[in-house]
């Protein structure tokens, strides 16, 4: 074959199928975007075969939800107004739970779950077999259920609209509860009240006062809270009043070893 007849390099271009997919796609020389993910810092390559499956499943169109994260090929759907930080904290929760020496669990709960980033991250990475999501916002629970339906894992998911744990069925039992709850005791005019404000810690008090009956004996509750780990946690009294054991408060540290302005409150039940 002569040089003049040898094949010439082809410019890589996205196919028409890919151009229709509502995702950040990091390919050769180009990025596809949607508004939600521009706010949620999503930057993972999605296998092409999964995208074609997603495209088939999204007909008819989703009820306002868009793909927001991919965890081991598990797609999590969300809306911008539901985003409360779970997307950022989810990997840290798994790292902390493993550092605590916890292995694979049968059933966990994500309290104040929003769309369910933390619970779905733990499920997708094999930490648990089943997940229950709790949130007072019915749209958040709709998002969590939509994710389960789109990933064909409804048999592994329970989701309840609940104020605290007041509307949770009595038969529920959890080995571990994780939560990114509202973390401000008073209103901030620049914050989403439903996502960030717990007036006078009322939700925390009711949660810690009621959670014992849903815990497998020896189970753990891990909540992320604002501020570095205090010497004396204000949540200790709430935990002990509810029949739990305060284990410790530990400052959230990045994978690079940098302390943050958040901490985890760990209790045992």
N, C-alpha and C positions, 0 to 999 in steps of 0.2 A: 504493500500500500504506500502510495507516495505521500509526501508531506501535505501537498495541496488537497488530497482527498481524505486526510485523517479527520476524525470527528473533532469538532470544535466544542470547547466547554460551554455548557448551557447555563444561562442565568437562572438562579433559583427564584421562583415566584410562588406566592401562595395560591393554592387552588381556589376556585370559586366556593367550594364547600367550606374551606377554612375561613374565607373572608366573612361568611355569614355567622360564624360562631362567636357568641358574646364573651370573649375571654381575653385576658392578657396572654398573648402567645409570643414568646421570645424566640425568634427564628433568625435566619441569616439576613442581617441588615434591615430588619423591620420589626416593629412592635404593634400588635393590635390592642386596642383599649376599649373599656367601657367605663362610664363615670363612677360606678360603685367601687370598682377595684382600684381606681385612681386614688380613692380615699382609704382603702383598706390595706394598701401595701402588699398586694398579692403579686408574686413574681416567681411562679414555678412553671416549668415546661409541662404541658399536658400531652400524653401520648396520643397520636393521631387516631388510633382505633377507639379510644375513649371519647374523643370529640365527636366522631360519627355516631356513636351510641347515644351521646347526649343530644345531638341534633334530632335523632329519631324520637327521643323521649319528650322533647319539648314541643311537640305538636299535639294538641293546641298549645298556645303560648302559656307560660307559667303565670300565676296570679300575682304579678309584680315582683317576683323573686328572681334574682340573677345569681349565677355561680360566683362564689366569693373565695373559695379555698379548695384545694385538692389535697387530701391526706391519703397516701397510698391508694390512689385511684378512687377514693370515696369523695364525691363532690358535695360540698356544703353550700347551701343556698341562703341568701340573706337579702335584706333591704337596707339602704343607707341609714334610715332612722333607728334601726335596731342595733347598730354597731356600738358595743360598749367596752371593748378592750379584749374580749375573749380570743380574738384572732392573734393578738400579740402574746397573751399569757399561756395559751394552750401548750406549746412545747415545754415551757418552764414547769408546768404542773406535772407532766410526765417525768421530767428529770428529777423533781423533788420527790415524787412518790417512789421512784426507783432508789433514790438515795436513802429513803426511809426503810428500805429493805422489803418493800411490798412486791409480791409477784402478781401473776395473773389473777384477777378477781372475777367472781361470778356476776355480780350485779352492782353497778355504781349509779349514783344520781348526780346530775348537775343542777344545783339550785340557782335560781335567778339566772336562768340559762341563756336568755336571749335566743338566738338562732341555734345555739348548741355547739359552738366551736370547741370548747374544752372537752365535752363529753364525746363528740365525734372524733376528736383527735386521739383520745385514749382508746376508743373502740377500734379505730383504723390501725393503731399501732399495737394491737393485741393485748392491751392491758386488762380488758374486761370482755365478757361475753354478751352482756346486756347493759343498756343505759336507759335511765328514766330522766326526762327533762321536766323541770318545774319553772313556771314563770307566771306572773300576774297578767302579763300582756298576751291576749289571745292571738295577736298577729305573730308574736315570737314563737308560740307553740305551733301555729300553722306553718311557720317556716321550718321548724324542727321536723314536723311530720312530713312536709313536702320533701325535705332531704331524704328521709327514710324511704318514701315512696319512689323517688327518682333513682335511688340506689338499690331498690328491691330488698330492703332489710327491715321491713315493718315488723317482722316477728321478733326482732331484737331490740325494739324501741317501744317505750311508753312515754307519753307526754301529756301533762295535765296543766290546765289553767288553774293556778292556785295562789291564793294570798298567803304567803308563808307556806306551811304544809297543811293548812286547814282543809283543803279540798282533795287531799291525797287519799286513795283507798287504803283501808286499814291493813290489807294483806301485803302491801309493799314492804320489802326488806332489802336494805342496802349494805354492802361491805364497806364502801367508801362514798363519801359525799364531797364533791368539789364545788367551789362557788367563787364567782367574781361579783359580789353583791354591791348594792349602792353603798358608797363609802364616805358620804358627807352627812353629818348629823343635822345640818341646817341648809336652807335653800341658797343656791348660788344662781343669780339671774342669768348667768352665761352658760349654765349647764342644763342638760335634759333632766328634769326632775325625776321622772320615772326611772331613769337609768342610774342616777348618781346620788339621790338624796334619800336618806333614811332618818326622818325627823326623830330626834332624841333617841336614836338607836332602837326604835320600836320594833322594826322588822327583825333585827338581830336578836332582841330579847325574846320575841315570840318564836323565832326559829330555834334558838338554843333551849328554850323551855319546852319544846314539843318534839324535837328530833329523836330523842332516845327510843321512843316506841317503834321507830322505823329502822333502827340500826341492828345489824347482826352483832351479837355481843363481841366486843373487841374491835369493832370497826372504827374507822377514822373519818373525821371531818377536817377538810383543809380549805380555808378561805383566804383569799388575798385581800389585804386592806391597805389603805393609804398611809404613807409615812414609813420611816425606818422602824425596825423592830424595837419596841419600847422595853425598858427594864421591867415595868409592871404593866401588863396588858389590861386594858379596861374591859376586855371581853372575858377575862378569867372568871370573874364573879358570875357572869351570865352562864357560862359553861358549867360551873360547879353547881349552880342553883338548879340547872336542868338535869343533873345527875351524871354529867360527863366529867372527864379528867382533862384538865389543861395540860398539854404536853410541852409545848414551847411556842414562842414567836420567833421567826427567823427572817432576816432581811432577804428580799429577793435579790439575787445576784445573777448577772448576765453570764452567758457561756464564756465570755472573755474575762470573767472574774470581777466585773465592775458592780459595786452595790448600787441599788436603785432606791427611789423614794417610795417603795412599797414593801410590804412584808406579808408573810404567811402566818396565820394562826392555826395551829394544829391541836386537835383535841381527840380524845379516845372515848368510846362509849360502850 
